[in-house]
Amino acid sequence: MDDPFDAYKDWLKKLRPEQSKNLKDDTRQQAVNTYKEFLRMKGDIPEIMAFVEQRDTDAIVDEDDESNGSNATPPSNRPSHARKARDEGNGHGSNERKKRGRGTVKGLTVGNKRVKERIHTLPIEFSESRGGPIGPNTRAFVDEVVIFTRQWSPLIGVNSWKDIKEEVKLEIAEEILLRWNFINIDDVDKRKEKIWKIAKERYRGWRSDLSATYKAYNSYGERIRNKPEEIHLFEWHYLQLYFGSDKFKKLSSQNSSNRQQQRTKHVMGSKNLEVHARAQAAAREKSIALEAEVDKLKEQIVQEAAEREREKEENRRRMQEELENAKINLREEMKQEFLNMLAQHKEGAMIMSTLQNNASTQVAQIIEEEDETGGHENENEDGLQETQPGSVVTVQKGAPAPTRSTRSTAPPSRALFNENTTNVTTSKTYITLQ
């Protein structure tokens, strides 16, 4: 494994046409298959697999490694964006490792959106001022560009995005154009340029993460056993040769020096300023809408409270009116009843007065008759003494008062008059002698 990283390219060029008919390195999968054949022809695969299966890091030493391969501890200045080391397990065998989760899986968000909205193409909009994607589907769009970029772009045989063949770039663009609707870009070539710009940035970032993972370990054995999960074993072997070459170290050193000269650090994350501005504007609009809704609810509560007060006042006024009407009706009823009683009393008094006048007239007539017959009052005294008192009878109110033209009936007549006057208001009868 002491060949330079570009020895693979030289081997591929020297193959005869009939030998290289099925060996290409345009796409990622083609590059892996071709490089695997290159390693098989050289006989390096068993040695690579020995490093993978070996758990005692002191047993195998990579003499060509500048760290001499004896230090199993990662350096103290481990890059922040390097892949995490695999955890060692405490299983039944000494070579067993603790199983780790898959981690973040790209594409689930955009897949769920398509299923939820039942559409194949999702809308995406680009900023006219900064050129980047904006809107609610920005993250899903970028993730899908990353998925197809890693699916088609090779890591073996290329050093940067510009080394990738145009056919591969067109394949990536076609995959995205089939799944996304560019709202404010009609030109197909401009759409492809937008896709390739994002793919270029993400491809460069991907290789940067792999380079940081390479720097996190001191020996080939450590690196090969802590291979990033998203790449093939033979891709990682090739990248170790590339990252360890003088060509890459010189370029990496120059890039690190340039980065240290930056005065302003990027602290906004992966989103550009346009996206942050839109998010802040959306948050402000949401806050304004929420405040308007709160004010509306407050106004509604005040109106409901005023309405309840009006209803209470109306009920109070209605009850007062009903009470006043009840008092008036009660006074009218009492007044009418009093008037009726007064009328009845007046009628009874008039009847009584009439009866008294009639009785007085009759008594006066009787007295006059008695005065005229006064000389006969001694006649038949003895006979009267023997006469039995007559029976008492009752006559109706309208019957004329009884009279006697004899002197002997004067005293009883006065008594009957007084008694009849008393009975007028009770039984309305007259008492006479028979």
Protein Blocks (a to p, Z undefined) as FASTA:
>chain_A
ZZcfklmmmmmmmpcfklmmmgcckbmmlmmmmmmmmmmmnopmmmmmmmmmpmblklpc
cfkbmnlomambdcfklcfkbccdddddfbfbfkbccdddebjaehjlmmmmmmmnopab
dcddddfklopaedjklmmmmmmmmmmmmmmmcfehpabfklpcfklmmmmmmmmmmmpc
cfklmblklmmmmmmmmmmmmmmmmmmmmmmmmmmpcbfklmmmmgcfkbcfklmmmmmm
mmmpmklmmmmmmmmmmmmmpmbdcfebjbdfklmmmmmmmmmmmmmmmmmmmmmmmmmm
mmmmmmmmmmmmmmmmmmmmmmmmmmmmmmmmmmmmmmmmmmmmmmmmmmmmmmmmmmmm
mmmmmmmmmmmmmmmmmgoklmmmmpccdddddddfklccdddfbfklmmmmmmmmmmmm
mmmmmnopacddZZ
